[in-house]
Amino acid sequence: MRSQTTLPAAARAGGHRLTIGQEALWFLQQLAPESSAYNVSGALNLHFPVDVDVLTSAVQRTVSRHSMLNCLFQLTGQEVRRRPGAAIGAGPVLGLHDVADGDREAGEFAAMLARQPFRLDREPPIRVALLRRKNDPDILLIAAHHIVADNVSQVLVFREILDEYAALSAGTTHTPEDTGGGFDEFERRQRKFLASPRAAAARDHWRAELAGLPDGGELPTDRPRPPAYRFTGAEVDFTLSPDMLADAAQAAAAERSSLFVYLHSVFQLLLHRFSGQTDLLVGYPATMRVNRSFQNAIGYFVNLLPYRVRIERGDSFGTVLRRTAEKTWRGGLHREYPHPLMPRLIEARPDPSRAGLIETMFVMTGGGAGDPLSALVLPGGRDTYAGLTVSEFYLPQQQGQFDLTLQVLRHESAARAHLKYNTSLFTADTARGLSGEYLDLLRSAIRGRL
């Protein structure tokens, strides 16, 4: 364990308790301190003349007044505590970098910045940088550790900085919607839940769902599994056309199901055909922003839920779809039970060669037309927020967390997908093959041929 930074007595005293999920992320960071697999990053092209001094002030105000962004995570006895305010002055407010014109060169430099690991006990859990280009738009880059931010938080931080920049430019005052109190309430709510009868019911549900997991129920890999899990990854990108997405949504509605359940069911069939297994575990993230006060709060409001895939010979796609809808609904009733506690329910022993209880993920995210900056999930998407025009500058992120992850980013009638794969296990050729087969299976499902 690294030595702790020397801090004033006021910063050393007390501190905030972590959620169970944050404690697990802290542990993972200690296991792989040089890994960036749990960095959450994003970047925007700024289509306006940037006043660097104003932007520096906007970033400083955003970070310094938010207790999730200006903190350090340090041991107090045997417990890790979050110390708000302790990171102020521990790192640069806004990094400035001159980069070459063109998205390729700028993208390589931005990815390098985003992949730098965090030292959570001695530096802020967030970094902000401005990449300056002569003839192309400047790029605003944000990278944060997952312990303080989920994907929604990433957008919220961008919004706060842009709101603050617009207010400072206009000589007005911006009042932030959230300064960290929302996550403090969430942490207290989780502790209260764990002592409640609802938690006991959730334990019974997940214990039954996970009981009897088969040994050897894993995916075939191109390379031998290393004795210690390597958080290294890459991705293959592909598109779900508007027509395909509309047809899938219509087919799901005809079965009284959701698009999430439909696309997830196709992914299960892909894994079944790829591995030959009839009993697999697939994870999916569930938002914990169930309270209105959490909707615009910055923090780690995600829980990872397991889905037990059981596919027998002769099962039709409709059978898989209806089973997925039913089990997803039941799992949602118990979404508050923290994933890091689930292995204890079945006395699963930690295996250093594996990512954890869950090794494969399905993720679907995206907002509607009314969500600020929602258009930016699509390549070339441009939006205006706080009177400032921005567009997405795409950065790969969160690669290597699991063996395989299929992530679908949806905006209205279009979507793009990323098949993320662990490079110590799979080759790019295998990932491309799986991506193509997923699209083939989706088309067959839509046409009623599965």
C-alpha positions as CSV (number, residue, x, y, z in Angstrom):
1,M,0.0,0.0,0.0
2,R,1.3,3.5,-0.9
3,S,2.1,5.9,1.9
4,Q,-0.6,8.5,2.6
5,T,-0.2,12.1,1.6
6,T,0.4,14.5,4.6
7,L,-2.7,16.6,5.0
8,P,-4.0,19.2,7.5
9,A,-5.6,17.9,10.6
10,A,-9.1,18.9,9.4
11,A,-8.7,16.9,6.3
12,R,-7.2,13.9,8.1
13,A,-10.1,13.7,10.6
14,G,-13.4,11.9,9.8
15,G,-14.1,11.3,6.2
16,H,-17.1,9.8,4.5
17,R,-17.9,6.1,4.3
18,L,-17.8,4.4,0.9
19,T,-20.6,2.4,-0.7
20,I,-20.0,-1.3,-1.1
21,G,-19.5,-0.7,-4.8
22,Q,-16.8,2.0,-4.1
23,E,-15.0,-0.3,-1.7
24,A,-14.8,-3.0,-4.4
25,L,-13.5,-0.5,-6.9
26,W,-10.9,0.7,-4.4
27,F,-9.8,-3.0,-4.0
28,L,-9.5,-3.5,-7.7
29,Q,-7.4,-0.3,-8.0
30,Q,-5.0,-1.7,-5.4
31,L,-4.8,-5.0,-7.3
32,A,-3.9,-3.3,-10.6
33,P,-2.7,0.2,-9.8
34,E,-1.3,0.7,-13.3
35,S,-4.6,-0.2,-15.0
36,S,-6.9,2.3,-16.6
37,A,-9.8,-0.2,-17.1
38,Y,-11.9,1.7,-14.5
39,N,-11.3,5.1,-15.9
40,V,-14.4,6.8,-17.2
41,S,-13.5,9.3,-20.0
42,G,-15.0,11.5,-22.6
43,A,-14.1,14.4,-24.8
44,L,-15.9,17.2,-26.7
45,N,-15.0,19.3,-29.6
46,L,-15.6,23.0,-28.7
47,H,-17.0,24.8,-31.6
48,F,-16.4,28.3,-30.2
49,P,-13.4,30.5,-29.4
50,V,-12.1,29.3,-26.1
51,D,-11.1,31.8,-23.4
52,V,-8.5,29.7,-21.5
53,D,-8.6,31.8,-18.4
54,V,-12.4,31.5,-18.2
55,L,-12.3,27.8,-18.8
56,T,-9.7,27.3,-16.1
57,S,-11.9,29.2,-13.6
58,A,-14.9,27.1,-14.7
59,V,-13.1,23.8,-14.2
60,Q,-11.7,25.0,-10.9
61,R,-15.1,26.0,-9.5
62,T,-16.7,22.8,-10.7
63,V,-14.1,20.5,-9.2
64,S,-13.4,22.4,-6.0
65,R,-17.0,22.8,-4.8
66,H,-18.0,19.2,-5.5
67,S,-17.2,16.7,-2.7
68,M,-17.0,13.7,-5.1
69,L,-14.4,15.4,-7.3
70,N,-12.2,17.2,-4.8
71,C,-11.6,14.2,-2.5
72,L,-8.9,11.7,-1.7
73,F,-9.5,8.0,-0.8
74,Q,-7.4,7.0,2.2
75,L,-7.1,4.3,4.8
76,T,-8.3,5.0,8.3
77,G,-7.3,2.0,10.4
78,Q,-8.8,-0.9,8.4
79,E,-11.4,1.2,6.5
80,V,-11.1,3.3,3.4
81,R,-12.7,6.8,3.7
82,R,-13.5,9.5,1.2
83,R,-12.0,12.8,2.4
84,P,-13.8,15.7,0.7
85,G,-11.6,18.8,0.1
86,A,-8.4,16.9,0.7
87,A,-7.4,16.9,-3.0
88,I,-7.7,20.7,-3.5
89,G,-4.2,21.8,-4.6
90,A,-3.0,18.3,-5.1
91,G,-3.0,18.4,-8.9
92,P,-3.3,20.8,-11.9
93,V,-6.8,22.3,-12.4
94,L,-6.7,22.2,-16.2
95,G,-4.0,20.6,-18.3
96,L,-3.2,22.5,-21.5
97,H,-1.7,20.7,-24.4
98,D,-0.9,21.8,-28.0
99,V,-1.7,18.9,-30.4
100,A,-1.6,18.5,-34.1
101,D,-4.7,19.0,-36.3
102,G,-6.6,16.0,-37.4
103,D,-8.6,13.5,-35.3
104,R,-6.1,10.7,-35.5
105,E,-3.2,12.4,-33.9
106,A,-5.3,14.2,-31.4
107,G,-7.2,11.0,-30.6
108,E,-4.0,9.1,-29.8
109,F,-2.8,11.9,-27.5
110,A,-6.2,12.1,-25.8
111,A,-6.4,8.4,-25.3
112,M,-2.9,8.5,-23.7
113,L,-4.1,11.1,-21.3
114,A,-7.4,9.3,-20.5
115,R,-5.5,6.0,-19.8
116,Q,-3.2,7.4,-17.2
117,P,-3.9,5.5,-13.9
118,F,-5.2,7.4,-10.8
119,R,-3.5,7.5,-7.5
120,L,-6.6,7.8,-5.4
121,D,-4.8,8.4,-2.1
122,R,-2.8,11.3,-3.3
123,E,-4.5,13.0,-6.3
124,P,-8.0,14.1,-7.4
125,P,-10.1,11.3,-8.9
126,I,-10.7,13.5,-12.0
127,R,-8.5,15.1,-14.6
128,V,-9.6,17.8,-17.1
129,A,-7.5,18.9,-20.1
130,L,-7.8,21.2,-23.0
131,L,-6.2,20.0,-26.2
132,R,-5.5,23.0,-28.5
133,R,-5.4,22.7,-32.3
134,K,-4.6,25.4,-34.8
135,N,-7.2,24.8,-37.4
136,D,-9.6,22.3,-35.8
137,P,-11.8,22.8,-32.7
138,D,-10.2,22.6,-29.3
139,I,-11.0,19.4,-27.4
140,L,-12.2,19.3,-23.8
141,L,-11.2,16.0,-22.2
142,I,-12.4,14.6,-18.9
143,A,-11.2,11.4,-17.3
144,A,-12.3,10.2,-13.8
145,H,-12.0,7.1,-11.9
146,H,-15.2,5.0,-11.8
147,I,-15.2,5.2,-8.0
148,V,-16.6,8.8,-8.3
149,A,-18.4,8.7,-11.6
150,D,-20.6,6.6,-13.8
151,N,-21.5,7.3,-17.4
152,V,-24.3,9.7,-16.4
153,S,-21.9,11.6,-14.2
154,Q,-19.6,12.1,-17.1
155,V,-22.3,14.1,-19.0
156,L,-23.2,15.9,-15.8
157,V,-19.6,17.1,-15.3
158,F,-19.4,18.4,-18.9
159,R,-22.7,20.2,-18.3
160,E,-21.4,21.8,-15.1
161,I,-18.3,23.1,-16.7
162,L,-20.2,24.5,-19.7
163,D,-22.8,26.1,-17.4
164,E,-20.0,27.7,-15.4
165,Y,-18.1,28.8,-18.5
166,A,-21.2,30.4,-19.9
167,A,-22.0,32.2,-16.7
168,L,-18.5,33.5,-16.2
169,S,-18.4,34.7,-19.8
170,A,-21.7,36.6,-19.3
171,G,-20.7,38.0,-15.9
172,T,-23.5,36.1,-14.1
173,T,-23.5,33.5,-11.4
174,H,-24.2,29.8,-11.8
175,T,-25.6,27.8,-8.9
176,P,-24.8,24.1,-9.3
177,E,-27.6,21.5,-8.9
178,D,-25.4,19.1,-6.9
179,T,-22.3,19.5,-4.8
180,G,-22.1,16.0,-3.5
181,G,-25.0,15.8,-1.1
182,G,-26.9,13.5,-3.4
183,F,-24.3,10.7,-3.2
184,D,-24.0,11.1,0.6
185,E,-27.8,10.4,0.7
186,F,-27.3,7.4,-1.6
187,E,-24.6,6.0,0.7
188,R,-26.9,6.3,3.8
189,R,-29.8,4.8,1.9
190,Q,-27.7,1.7,1.0
191,R,-26.6,1.1,4.6
192,K,-30.2,1.4,5.7
193,F,-31.3,-1.1,3.0
194,L,-28.7,-3.7,4.0
195,A,-30.2,-3.8,7.5
196,S,-33.8,-4.1,6.2
197,P,-36.1,-7.1,5.4
198,R,-35.9,-6.1,1.7
199,A,-32.2,-7.0,1.8
200,A,-33.0,-10.4,3.3
201,A,-35.4,-11.0,0.4
202,A,-32.8,-9.9,-2.1
203,R,-30.2,-12.2,-0.6
204,D,-32.6,-15.2,-1.0
205,H,-33.3,-14.2,-4.6
206,W,-29.7,-13.9,-5.7
207,R,-28.6,-17.0,-3.8
208,A,-31.2,-19.0,-5.7
209,E,-30.2,-17.4,-9.0
210,L,-26.5,-18.2,-8.5
211,A,-26.8,-21.6,-6.9
212,G,-25.1,-24.4,-8.7
213,L,-23.1,-22.4,-11.2
214,P,-21.3,-25.0,-13.3
215,D,-17.5,-25.4,-13.3
216,G,-15.9,-24.8,-16.7
217,G,-18.9,-22.8,-18.0
218,E,-16.6,-20.3,-19.7
219,L,-16.0,-19.0,-23.2
220,P,-13.4,-20.6,-25.4
221,T,-10.4,-18.2,-25.6
222,D,-7.7,-17.7,-28.3
223,R,-5.0,-17.5,-25.7
224,P,-4.4,-19.4,-22.4
225,R,-5.9,-17.5,-19.4
226,P,-3.0,-15.8,-17.5
227,P,-2.6,-16.8,-13.8
228,A,-3.4,-13.2,-12.8
229,Y,-6.2,-11.3,-14.6
230,R,-4.9,-8.6,-16.9
231,F,-7.1,-5.5,-17.3
232,T,-6.1,-4.9,-20.9
233,G,-8.6,-4.5,-23.7
234,A,-9.6,-3.2,-27.1
235,E,-12.9,-3.0,-29.0
236,V,-14.5,-3.6,-32.4
237,D,-17.1,-1.1,-33.4
238,F,-20.2,-1.7,-35.5
239,T,-23.5,0.0,-36.3
240,L,-27.1,-0.9,-35.8
241,S,-28.8,0.9,-38.7
242,P,-32.0,2.9,-38.1
243,D,-34.0,0.4,-40.0
244,M,-32.6,-2.6,-38.0
245,L,-33.2,-0.8,-34.7
246,A,-36.7,0.1,-35.7
247,D,-37.5,-3.4,-36.7
248,A,-36.0,-4.8,-33.5
249,A,-38.0,-2.4,-31.4
250,Q,-41.2,-3.3,-33.3
251,A,-40.5,-7.0,-32.8
252,A,-39.8,-6.5,-29.1
253,A,-43.1,-4.6,-28.7
254,A,-45.0,-7.3,-30.5
255,E,-43.7,-9.7,-27.8
256,R,-44.6,-7.1,-25.0
257,S,-40.9,-6.8,-24.4
258,S,-38.3,-4.0,-24.4
259,L,-35.5,-3.3,-26.9
260,F,-33.0,-3.9,-24.0
261,V,-34.4,-7.4,-23.4
262,Y,-34.5,-8.1,-27.2
263,L,-30.9,-7.2,-27.9
264,H,-29.8,-8.9,-24.7
265,S,-31.5,-12.1,-25.7
266,V,-29.7,-12.1,-29.1
267,F,-26.4,-11.7,-27.2
268,Q,-27.2,-14.7,-25.1
269,L,-27.7,-16.8,-28.2
270,L,-24.4,-15.5,-29.6
271,L,-22.6,-16.7,-26.4
272,H,-24.4,-20.0,-26.5
273,R,-23.4,-20.7,-30.1
274,F,-19.9,-19.5,-29.5
275,S,-19.2,-21.6,-26.4
276,G,-21.6,-24.5,-26.7
277,Q,-22.6,-23.8,-23.1
278,T,-26.2,-24.1,-21.9
279,D,-25.6,-22.4,-18.5
280,L,-23.8,-19.1,-18.5
281,L,-23.6,-15.9,-16.4
282,V,-23.9,-12.5,-18.1
283,G,-23.8,-9.3,-16.2
284,Y,-25.7,-6.0,-16.9
285,P,-25.5,-2.7,-15.1
286,A,-28.6,-1.4,-13.3
287,T,-28.9,2.3,-12.5
288,M,-29.4,3.2,-8.8
289,R,-30.7,6.6,-9.7
290,V,-34.2,5.6,-8.6
291,N,-34.7,8.6,-6.4
292,R,-35.4,12.0,-8.0
293,S,-32.6,13.6,-5.9
294,F,-30.1,11.2,-7.6
295,Q,-31.0,12.1,-11.2
296,N,-28.6,15.0,-11.5
297,A,-26.1,13.8,-8.9
298,I,-22.4,13.0,-9.7
299,G,-21.2,9.7,-8.3
300,Y,-21.1,6.0,-8.8
301,F,-24.8,5.1,-9.0
302,V,-24.5,1.7,-10.7
303,N,-24.9,-1.9,-9.5
304,L,-23.9,-4.9,-11.5
305,L,-26.6,-7.6,-11.7
306,P,-26.0,-11.2,-12.8
307,Y,-28.3,-12.9,-15.4
308,R,-28.2,-16.7,-15.4
309,V,-28.4,-17.8,-19.1
310,R,-30.0,-21.2,-19.5
311,I,-30.6,-22.3,-23.1
312,E,-31.5,-25.8,-24.0
313,R,-31.6,-27.5,-27.4
314,G,-34.9,-26.8,-29.1
315,D,-35.5,-23.5,-27.3
316,S,-36.9,-20.9,-29.7
317,F,-35.9,-17.3,-29.7
318,G,-39.3,-16.4,-28.4
319,T,-38.7,-18.8,-25.4
320,V,-35.4,-17.1,-24.7
321,L,-37.0,-13.6,-25.0
322,R,-39.9,-14.3,-22.7
323,R,-37.5,-15.9,-20.1
324,T,-35.2,-12.9,-20.3
325,A,-38.1,-10.5,-19.8
326,E,-39.4,-12.3,-16.8
327,K,-36.0,-12.8,-15.1
328,T,-34.9,-9.2,-15.8
329,W,-38.1,-7.9,-14.2
330,R,-37.6,-10.1,-11.1
331,G,-33.9,-9.0,-10.9
332,G,-34.9,-5.4,-11.0
333,L,-37.0,-5.9,-7.9
334,H,-33.8,-6.7,-6.0
335,R,-31.4,-4.4,-7.8
336,E,-30.3,-2.6,-4.6
337,Y,-28.4,-5.7,-3.3
338,P,-24.7,-4.8,-3.9
339,H,-22.9,-7.0,-6.4
340,P,-19.7,-7.3,-4.4
341,L,-21.6,-9.1,-1.7
342,M,-23.1,-11.7,-4.1
343,P,-20.1,-14.1,-4.3
344,R,-20.5,-14.7,-0.5
345,L,-24.0,-15.9,-1.0
346,I,-22.7,-19.1,-2.8
347,E,-19.3,-19.1,-1.0
348,A,-17.5,-18.5,-4.3
349,R,-13.7,-18.4,-3.8
350,P,-11.8,-15.6,-5.4
351,D,-9.9,-16.7,-8.5
352,P,-7.0,-14.3,-9.4
353,S,-7.1,-15.4,-13.0
354,R,-10.7,-14.1,-13.5
355,A,-12.4,-10.7,-13.5
356,G,-14.8,-11.9,-10.8
357,L,-18.1,-13.7,-10.5
358,I,-19.2,-12.1,-13.8
359,E,-16.9,-12.3,-16.9
360,T,-19.2,-11.2,-19.7
361,M,-21.4,-8.1,-19.9
362,F,-24.2,-6.7,-21.9
363,V,-24.7,-2.9,-21.6
364,M,-27.3,-0.6,-23.3
365,T,-27.2,3.1,-22.7
366,G,-28.6,6.2,-24.3
367,G,-31.0,9.1,-23.8
368,G,-34.0,10.6,-25.5
369,A,-34.2,13.8,-27.5
370,G,-35.0,15.8,-24.4
371,D,-31.8,14.9,-22.6
372,P,-29.1,17.7,-22.7
373,L,-26.1,16.6,-24.9
374,S,-27.9,13.2,-25.7
375,A,-27.1,13.6,-29.4
376,L,-23.4,13.3,-28.6
377,V,-23.6,9.5,-28.3
378,L,-23.5,9.2,-32.0
379,P,-20.6,9.9,-34.3
380,G,-20.7,13.4,-35.7
381,G,-23.5,14.3,-33.3
382,R,-23.5,18.0,-32.5
383,D,-25.5,19.9,-29.9
384,T,-25.8,23.3,-28.3
385,Y,-25.8,23.6,-24.5
386,A,-25.7,26.8,-22.4
387,G,-25.4,28.7,-25.7
388,L,-22.2,26.7,-26.6
389,T,-21.9,24.4,-29.6
390,V,-20.1,21.1,-29.0
391,S,-19.7,17.7,-30.7
392,E,-18.5,14.4,-29.5
393,F,-14.8,13.5,-29.9
394,Y,-14.9,9.7,-29.4
395,L,-12.6,8.1,-27.0
396,P,-12.5,4.3,-26.2
397,Q,-12.9,3.7,-22.5
398,Q,-13.4,1.0,-19.8
399,Q,-11.7,-1.7,-21.9
400,G,-10.4,-4.9,-20.2
401,Q,-12.8,-4.9,-17.2
402,F,-14.3,-8.2,-18.4
403,D,-13.6,-11.0,-20.9
404,L,-16.2,-9.7,-23.3
405,T,-18.6,-6.7,-23.2
406,L,-21.2,-5.8,-25.8
407,Q,-22.2,-2.1,-25.3
408,V,-25.0,-0.6,-27.3
409,L,-25.2,3.2,-27.3
410,R,-28.7,4.4,-28.5
411,H,-30.0,7.8,-29.5
412,E,-33.5,8.0,-30.7
413,S,-33.6,5.9,-34.0
414,A,-30.0,5.1,-34.3
415,A,-27.4,3.1,-32.4
416,R,-23.7,2.1,-32.4
417,A,-22.2,-0.8,-30.7
418,H,-18.8,-1.7,-29.3
419,L,-17.7,-5.3,-28.6
420,K,-15.0,-4.9,-26.0
421,Y,-12.7,-7.8,-25.5
422,N,-9.8,-8.6,-23.2
423,T,-6.7,-8.7,-25.3
424,S,-4.9,-11.3,-23.1
425,L,-7.7,-13.7,-24.1
426,F,-9.0,-12.9,-27.5
427,T,-7.8,-11.7,-30.8
428,A,-9.2,-8.9,-32.9
429,D,-10.3,-11.4,-35.6
430,T,-12.4,-13.3,-33.0
431,A,-14.0,-10.1,-31.9
432,R,-14.8,-9.0,-35.4
433,G,-16.2,-12.5,-36.1
434,L,-18.5,-12.3,-33.0
435,S,-19.6,-8.8,-34.0
436,G,-20.7,-10.0,-37.5
437,E,-22.4,-13.0,-36.1
438,Y,-24.3,-10.9,-33.6
439,L,-25.7,-8.8,-36.5
440,D,-26.6,-12.0,-38.4
441,L,-28.4,-13.4,-35.4
442,L,-30.3,-10.1,-34.9
443,R,-31.4,-10.1,-38.5
444,S,-32.6,-13.7,-38.2
445,A,-34.5,-12.9,-35.0
446,I,-36.2,-10.0,-36.6
447,R,-37.2,-12.1,-39.6
448,G,-38.6,-14.9,-37.3
449,R,-35.9,-17.4,-38.4
450,L,-34.6,-18.3,-34.9
